[in-house]
Protein backbone atom coordinates (compact mmCIF):
# COMPACT_ATOMS: atom_id res chain seq x y z
CA UNK A 1 0.00 0.00 0.00
CA UNK A 2 1.41 3.38 -0.96
CA UNK A 3 1.92 5.90 1.85
CA UNK A 4 -0.86 8.44 2.02
CA UNK A 5 -3.23 6.31 -0.05
CA UNK A 6 -6.96 6.57 0.42
CA UNK A 7 -7.22 2.99 1.67
CA UNK A 8 -4.51 3.60 4.29
CA UNK A 9 -6.33 6.71 5.46
CA UNK A 10 -9.55 4.70 5.74
CA UNK A 11 -7.76 2.04 7.86
CA UNK A 12 -6.40 4.69 10.17
CA UNK A 13 -9.86 6.17 10.63
CA UNK A 14 -11.34 2.73 11.34
CA UNK A 15 -8.78 2.13 14.12
CA UNK A 16 -9.51 5.50 15.70
CA UNK A 17 -12.67 7.11 16.91
CA UNK A 18 -15.88 6.23 15.05
CA UNK A 19 -16.83 8.42 12.12
CA UNK A 20 -19.63 10.90 12.55
CA UNK A 21 -22.86 9.74 10.89
CA UNK A 22 -23.41 10.88 7.34
CA UNK A 23 -26.09 13.51 6.81
CA UNK A 24 -29.51 11.91 6.34
CA UNK A 25 -30.97 14.74 4.25
CA UNK A 26 -33.05 13.37 1.37
CA UNK A 27 -34.90 16.25 -0.21
CA UNK A 28 -37.66 16.52 -2.73
CA UNK A 29 -36.48 18.27 -5.87
CA UNK A 30 -39.07 20.87 -6.86
CA UNK A 31 -38.75 22.15 -10.41
CA UNK A 32 -40.66 25.24 -11.49
CA UNK A 33 -41.01 25.66 -15.25
CA UNK A 34 -42.27 28.59 -17.29
CA UNK A 35 -45.96 27.67 -17.43
CA UNK A 36 -48.53 29.91 -15.78
CA UNK A 37 -49.28 28.67 -12.28
CA UNK A 38 -46.60 29.92 -9.90
CA UNK A 39 -49.17 29.88 -7.02
CA UNK A 40 -49.31 26.09 -7.43
CA UNK A 41 -45.55 25.88 -6.88
CA UNK A 42 -45.74 28.18 -3.86
CA UNK A 43 -48.49 26.05 -2.28
CA UNK A 44 -46.49 22.84 -2.82
CA UNK A 45 -43.36 24.39 -1.34
CA UNK A 46 -45.20 25.71 1.73
CA UNK A 47 -46.81 22.31 2.35
CA UNK A 48 -43.53 20.41 1.95
CA UNK A 49 -41.84 22.67 4.48
CA UNK A 50 -44.82 22.42 6.84
CA UNK A 51 -44.52 18.62 6.65
CA UNK A 52 -40.87 18.84 7.68
CA UNK A 53 -39.53 17.87 4.26
CA UNK A 54 -36.31 19.19 2.77
CA UNK A 55 -36.44 20.80 -0.66
CA UNK A 56 -33.95 21.27 -3.47
CA UNK A 57 -35.38 24.06 -5.61
CA UNK A 58 -34.76 24.60 -9.33
CA UNK A 59 -36.43 27.65 -10.88
CA UNK A 60 -36.07 27.72 -14.66
CA UNK A 61 -35.19 30.86 -16.56
CA UNK A 62 -38.59 30.95 -18.24
CA UNK A 63 -40.40 30.54 -14.91
CA UNK A 64 -38.73 33.68 -13.58
CA UNK A 65 -40.47 35.69 -16.27
CA UNK A 66 -43.79 34.06 -15.35
CA UNK A 67 -43.18 34.67 -11.66
CA UNK A 68 -42.42 38.33 -12.33
CA UNK A 69 -45.58 38.66 -14.41
CA UNK A 70 -47.88 36.84 -11.97
CA UNK A 71 -46.51 38.21 -8.70
CA UNK A 72 -44.20 41.12 -9.43
CA UNK A 73 -41.35 39.22 -7.74
CA UNK A 74 -37.96 39.05 -9.48
CA UNK A 75 -36.32 35.76 -8.51
CA UNK A 76 -32.55 36.34 -8.31
CA UNK A 77 -29.91 33.67 -7.69
CA UNK A 78 -27.88 35.99 -5.48
CA UNK A 79 -30.91 36.84 -3.34
CA UNK A 80 -32.95 33.68 -3.76
CA UNK A 81 -33.76 33.28 -0.07
CA UNK A 82 -35.31 36.74 0.28
CA UNK A 83 -37.14 36.39 -3.04
CA UNK A 84 -38.44 32.93 -2.14
CA UNK A 85 -39.70 34.20 1.20
CA UNK A 86 -41.61 37.00 -0.54
CA UNK A 87 -43.04 34.52 -3.03
CA UNK A 88 -44.22 32.01 -0.43
CA UNK A 89 -45.80 34.74 1.68
CA UNK A 90 -47.99 35.81 -1.25
CA UNK A 91 -51.44 34.32 -1.64
CA UNK A 92 -52.98 33.18 -4.91
CA UNK A 93 -55.10 36.34 -4.81
CA UNK A 94 -51.93 38.45 -5.00
CA UNK A 95 -51.95 39.64 -1.39
CA UNK A 96 -48.30 39.84 -0.28
CA UNK A 97 -48.88 38.99 3.38
CA UNK A 98 -51.43 36.18 3.26
CA UNK A 99 -49.03 33.63 4.79
CA UNK A 100 -47.14 34.67 7.89
CA UNK A 101 -43.46 34.07 8.62
CA UNK A 102 -44.18 31.28 11.11
CA UNK A 103 -44.80 28.87 8.24
CA UNK A 104 -41.90 30.00 6.09
CA UNK A 105 -38.83 28.40 7.66
CA UNK A 106 -36.43 28.09 4.73
CA UNK A 107 -33.67 26.22 6.56
CA UNK A 108 -34.64 23.04 4.73
CA UNK A 109 -34.38 24.61 1.27
CA UNK A 110 -31.37 24.46 -1.03
CA UNK A 111 -31.42 26.39 -4.29
CA UNK A 112 -29.65 25.34 -7.48
CA UNK A 113 -29.24 27.58 -10.50
CA UNK A 114 -31.11 26.39 -13.59
CA UNK A 115 -27.91 26.39 -15.64
CA UNK A 116 -25.83 24.48 -13.08
CA UNK A 117 -25.50 21.07 -14.70
CA UNK A 118 -22.92 20.09 -12.08
CA UNK A 119 -25.50 20.53 -9.29
CA UNK A 120 -26.37 17.70 -6.94
CA UNK A 121 -29.69 16.70 -8.56
CA UNK A 122 -27.95 16.20 -11.92
CA UNK A 123 -26.46 12.94 -10.62
CA UNK A 124 -28.19 9.72 -9.73
CA UNK A 125 -25.83 9.27 -6.77
CA UNK A 126 -27.23 12.41 -5.14
CA UNK A 127 -29.80 11.17 -2.58
CA UNK A 128 -33.30 12.55 -3.12
CA UNK A 129 -36.80 11.18 -2.55
CA UNK A 130 -38.10 12.22 -5.94
CA UNK A 131 -39.04 15.25 -7.99
CA UNK A 132 -42.13 17.40 -8.42
CA UNK A 133 -42.43 19.67 -11.47
CA UNK A 134 -45.00 22.32 -10.60
CA UNK A 135 -46.16 23.75 -12.92
CA UNK A 136 -44.89 21.87 -15.96
CA UNK A 137 -45.00 23.65 -19.30
CA UNK A 138 -45.43 21.77 -22.56
CA UNK A 139 -41.84 22.70 -23.45
CA UNK A 140 -40.67 21.16 -20.19
CA UNK A 141 -42.80 18.06 -20.79
CA UNK A 142 -41.30 17.66 -24.26
CA UNK A 143 -37.74 18.12 -23.00
CA UNK A 144 -38.12 15.51 -20.28
CA UNK A 145 -39.97 13.05 -22.54
CA UNK A 146 -37.25 13.35 -25.20
CA UNK A 147 -34.40 13.27 -22.70
CA UNK A 148 -32.95 16.60 -23.85
CA UNK A 149 -31.53 17.69 -20.46
CA UNK A 150 -31.06 21.22 -21.75
CA UNK A 151 -31.05 22.66 -18.22
CA UNK A 152 -30.90 21.41 -14.65
CA UNK A 153 -34.67 21.01 -14.38
CA UNK A 154 -34.82 18.65 -17.35
CA UNK A 155 -31.64 16.86 -16.32
CA UNK A 156 -32.90 16.29 -12.77
CA UNK A 157 -36.17 14.90 -14.15
CA UNK A 158 -34.29 12.53 -16.46
CA UNK A 159 -32.17 11.36 -13.53
CA UNK A 160 -35.31 10.82 -11.45
CA UNK A 161 -36.76 8.58 -14.15
CA UNK A 162 -33.61 6.56 -14.72
CA UNK A 163 -33.20 5.98 -11.00
CA UNK A 164 -36.85 4.83 -10.78
CA UNK A 165 -37.73 7.54 -8.27
CA UNK A 166 -41.06 9.29 -7.98
CA UNK A 167 -41.61 11.98 -10.62
CA UNK A 168 -44.82 14.03 -10.54
CA UNK A 169 -45.47 16.28 -13.53
CA UNK A 170 -48.19 18.86 -12.91
CA UNK A 171 -48.80 19.91 -16.50
CA UNK A 172 -50.50 23.29 -16.92
CA UNK A 173 -51.71 23.93 -20.44
CA UNK A 174 -54.96 23.93 -22.37
CA UNK A 175 -55.87 22.78 -24.92
CA UNK A 176 -53.36 19.96 -25.39
CA UNK A 177 -52.25 19.11 -28.90
CA UNK A 178 -51.44 15.64 -30.16
CA UNK A 179 -47.68 16.00 -29.80
CA UNK A 180 -47.93 17.02 -26.15
CA UNK A 181 -50.33 14.16 -25.48
CA UNK A 182 -47.77 11.76 -26.96
CA UNK A 183 -45.08 13.24 -24.71
CA UNK A 184 -47.32 12.80 -21.67
CA UNK A 185 -47.94 9.16 -22.60
CA UNK A 186 -44.17 8.72 -22.89
CA UNK A 187 -43.71 10.11 -19.38
CA UNK A 188 -46.47 7.87 -18.04
CA UNK A 189 -44.86 4.82 -19.62
CA UNK A 190 -41.51 5.83 -18.12
CA UNK A 191 -43.05 5.78 -14.64
CA UNK A 192 -43.94 9.42 -14.05
CA UNK A 193 -47.24 10.55 -12.57
CA UNK A 194 -48.92 12.92 -15.03
CA UNK A 195 -51.09 15.24 -12.96
CA UNK A 196 -52.96 18.00 -14.81
CA UNK A 197 -53.34 21.19 -12.79
CA UNK A 198 -57.09 20.72 -12.72
CA UNK A 199 -58.83 21.90 -9.53
CA UNK A 200 -62.00 20.20 -8.30
CA UNK A 201 -64.98 21.77 -6.56
CA UNK A 202 -66.27 18.95 -4.33
CA UNK A 203 -63.88 20.08 -1.57
CA UNK A 204 -66.00 23.19 -1.00
CA UNK A 205 -63.73 25.87 -2.42
CA UNK A 206 -64.75 29.41 -1.48
CA UNK A 207 -61.55 31.21 -2.44
CA UNK A 208 -59.02 31.07 -5.26
CA UNK A 209 -56.48 29.80 -2.74
CA UNK A 210 -58.70 26.77 -2.07
CA UNK A 211 -58.56 25.83 -5.75
CA UNK A 212 -54.79 26.25 -5.84
CA UNK A 213 -54.38 24.22 -2.64
CA UNK A 214 -56.47 21.39 -4.10
CA UNK A 215 -54.04 20.96 -7.00
CA UNK A 216 -51.04 21.28 -4.66
CA UNK A 217 -52.59 18.69 -2.38
CA UNK A 218 -53.07 16.24 -5.22
CA UNK A 219 -49.40 16.69 -6.15
CA UNK A 220 -48.42 15.85 -2.59
CA UNK A 221 -50.84 12.91 -2.55
CA UNK A 222 -49.03 11.50 -5.59
CA UNK A 223 -45.72 11.99 -3.80
CA UNK A 224 -46.96 10.40 -0.58
CA UNK A 225 -46.42 13.52 1.54
CA UNK A 226 -49.06 14.16 4.25
CA UNK A 227 -50.89 17.47 4.22
CA UNK A 228 -54.15 19.18 5.11
CA UNK A 229 -54.61 21.37 2.06
CA UNK A 230 -58.13 20.33 1.09
CA UNK A 231 -61.23 18.54 2.32
CA UNK A 232 -61.16 14.92 1.20
CA UNK A 233 -64.11 13.06 -0.28
CA UNK A 234 -65.74 10.85 2.36
CA UNK A 235 -68.54 9.33 0.34
CA UNK A 236 -71.22 11.71 1.56
CA UNK A 237 -73.05 14.03 -0.81
CA UNK A 238 -73.18 17.64 0.34
CA UNK A 239 -70.19 17.29 2.63
CA UNK A 240 -68.43 20.18 0.92
CA UNK A 241 -70.99 22.64 2.30
CA UNK A 242 -69.23 22.40 5.65
CA UNK A 243 -70.65 22.59 9.15
C-alpha positions in Angstrom: 0.0 0.0 0.0 1.4 3.4 -1.0 1.9 5.9 1.9 -0.9 8.4 2.0 -3.2 6.3 -0.1 -7.0 6.6 0.4 -7.2 3.0 1.7 -4.5 3.6 4.3 -6.3 6.7 5.5 -9.6 4.7 5.7 -7.8 2.0 7.9 -6.4 4.7 10.2 -9.9 6.2 10.6 -11.3 2.7 11.3 -8.8 2.1 14.1 -9.5 5.5 15.7 -12.7 7.1 16.9 -15.9 6.2 15.1 -16.8 8.4 12.1 -19.6 10.9 12.5 -22.9 9.7 10.9 -23.4 10.9 7.3 -26.1 13.5 6.8 -29.5 11.9 6.3 -31.0 14.7 4.3 -33.0 13.4 1.4 -34.9 16.3 -0.2 -37.7 16.5 -2.7 -36.5 18.3 -5.9 -39.1 20.9 -6.9 -38.7 22.2 -10.4 -40.7 25.2 -11.5 -41.0 25.7 -15.3 -42.3 28.6 -17.3 -46.0 27.7 -17.4 -48.5 29.9 -15.8 -49.3 28.7 -12.3 -46.6 29.9 -9.9 -49.2 29.9 -7.0 -49.3 26.1 -7.4 -45.6 25.9 -6.9 -45.7 28.2 -3.9 -48.5 26.0 -2.3 -46.5 22.8 -2.8 -43.4 24.4 -1.3 -45.2 25.7 1.7 -46.8 22.3 2.3 -43.5 20.4 1.9 -41.8 22.7 4.5 -44.8 22.4 6.8 -44.5 18.6 6.6 -40.9 18.8 7.7 -39.5 17.9 4.3 -36.3 19.2 2.8 -36.4 20.8 -0.7 -34.0 21.3 -3.5 -35.4 24.1 -5.6 -34.8 24.6 -9.3 -36.4 27.6 -10.9 -36.1 27.7 -14.7 -35.2 30.9 -16.6 -38.6 30.9 -18.2 -40.4 30.5 -14.9 -38.7 33.7 -13.6 -40.5 35.7 -16.3 -43.8 34.1 -15.4 -43.2 34.7 -11.7 -42.4 38.3 -12.3 -45.6 38.7 -14.4 -47.9 36.8 -12.0 -46.5 38.2 -8.7 -44.2 41.1 -9.4 -41.4 39.2 -7.7 -38.0 39.0 -9.5 -36.3 35.8 -8.5 -32.5 36.3 -8.3 -29.9 33.7 -7.7 -27.9 36.0 -5.5 -30.9 36.8 -3.3 -32.9 33.7 -3.8 -33.8 33.3 -0.1 -35.3 36.7 0.3 -37.1 36.4 -3.0 -38.4 32.9 -2.1 -39.7 34.2 1.2 -41.6 37.0 -0.5 -43.0 34.5 -3.0 -44.2 32.0 -0.4 -45.8 34.7 1.7 -48.0 35.8 -1.2 -51.4 34.3 -1.6 -53.0 33.2 -4.9 -55.1 36.3 -4.8 -51.9 38.5 -5.0 -51.9 39.6 -1.4 -48.3 39.8 -0.3 -48.9 39.0 3.4 -51.4 36.2 3.3 -49.0 33.6 4.8 -47.1 34.7 7.9 -43.5 34.1 8.6 -44.2 31.3 11.1 -44.8 28.9 8.2 -41.9 30.0 6.1 -38.8 28.4 7.7 -36.4 28.1 4.7 -33.7 26.2 6.6 -34.6 23.0 4.7 -34.4 24.6 1.3 -31.4 24.5 -1.0 -31.4 26.4 -4.3 -29.7 25.3 -7.5 -29.2 27.6 -10.5 -31.1 26.4 -13.6 -27.9 26.4 -15.6 -25.8 24.5 -13.1 -25.5 21.1 -14.7 -22.9 20.1 -12.1 -25.5 20.5 -9.3 -26.4 17.7 -6.9 -29.7 16.7 -8.6 -27.9 16.2 -11.9 -26.5 12.9 -10.6 -28.2 9.7 -9.7 -25.8 9.3 -6.8 -27.2 12.4 -5.1 -29.8 11.2 -2.6 -33.3 12.6 -3.1 -36.8 11.2 -2.5 -38.1 12.2 -5.9 -39.0 15.2 -8.0 -42.1 17.4 -8.4 -42.4 19.7 -11.5 -45.0 22.3 -10.6 -46.2 23.8 -12.9 -44.9 21.9 -16.0 -45.0 23.7 -19.3 -45.4 21.8 -22.6 -41.8 22.7 -23.4 -40.7 21.2 -20.2 -42.8 18.1 -20.8 -41.3 17.7 -24.3 -37.7 18.1 -23.0 -38.1 15.5 -20.3 -40.0 13.0 -22.5 -37.2 13.4 -25.2 -34.4 13.3 -22.7 -33.0 16.6 -23.9 -31.5 17.7 -20.5 -31.1 21.2 -21.8 -31.1 22.7 -18.2 -30.9 21.4 -14.7 -34.7 21.0 -14.4 -34.8 18.7 -17.4 -31.6 16.9 -16.3 -32.9 16.3 -12.8 -36.2 14.9 -14.2 -34.3 12.5 -16.5 -32.2 11.4 -13.5 -35.3 10.8 -11.5 -36.8 8.6 -14.1 -33.6 6.6 -14.7 -33.2 6.0 -11.0 -36.8 4.8 -10.8 -37.7 7.5 -8.3 -41.1 9.3 -8.0 -41.6 12.0 -10.6 -44.8 14.0 -10.5 -45.5 16.3 -13.5 -48.2 18.9 -12.9 -48.8 19.9 -16.5 -50.5 23.3 -16.9 -51.7 23.9 -20.4 -55.0 23.9 -22.4 -55.9 22.8 -24.9 -53.4 20.0 -25.4 -52.3 19.1 -28.9 -51.4 15.6 -30.2 -47.7 16.0 -29.8 -47.9 17.0 -26.1 -50.3 14.2 -25.5 -47.8 11.8 -27.0 -45.1 13.2 -24.7 -47.3 12.8 -21.7 -47.9 9.2 -22.6 -44.2 8.7 -22.9 -43.7 10.1 -19.4 -46.5 7.9 -18.0 -44.9 4.8 -19.6 -41.5 5.8 -18.1 -43.1 5.8 -14.6 -43.9 9.4 -14.0 -47.2 10.5 -12.6 -48.9 12.9 -15.0 -51.1 15.2 -13.0 -53.0 18.0 -14.8 -53.3 21.2 -12.8 -57.1 20.7 -12.7 -58.8 21.9 -9.5 -62.0 20.2 -8.3 -65.0 21.8 -6.6 -66.3 19.0 -4.3 -63.9 20.1 -1.6 -66.0 23.2 -1.0 -63.7 25.9 -2.4 -64.8 29.4 -1.5 -61.5 31.2 -2.4 -59.0 31.1 -5.3 -56.5 29.8 -2.7 -58.7 26.8 -2.1 -58.6 25.8 -5.8 -54.8 26.3 -5.8 -54.4 24.2 -2.6 -56.5 21.4 -4.1 -54.0 21.0 -7.0 -51.0 21.3 -4.7 -52.6 18.7 -2.4 -53.1 16.2 -5.2 -49.4 16.7 -6.1 -48.4 15.8 -2.6 -50.8 12.9 -2.5 -49.0 11.5 -5.6 -45.7 12.0 -3.8 -47.0 10.4 -0.6 -46.4 13.5 1.5 -49.1 14.2 4.2 -50.9 17.5 4.2 -54.2 19.2 5.1 -54.6 21.4 2.1 -58.1 20.3 1.1 -61.2 18.5 2.3 -61.2 14.9 1.2 -64.1 13.1 -0.3 -65.7 10.9 2.4 -68.5 9.3 0.3 -71.2 11.7 1.6 -73.1 14.0 -0.8 -73.2 17.6 0.3 -70.2 17.3 2.6 -68.4 20.2 0.9 -71.0 22.6 2.3 -69.2 22.4 5.7 -70.7 22.6 9.2 
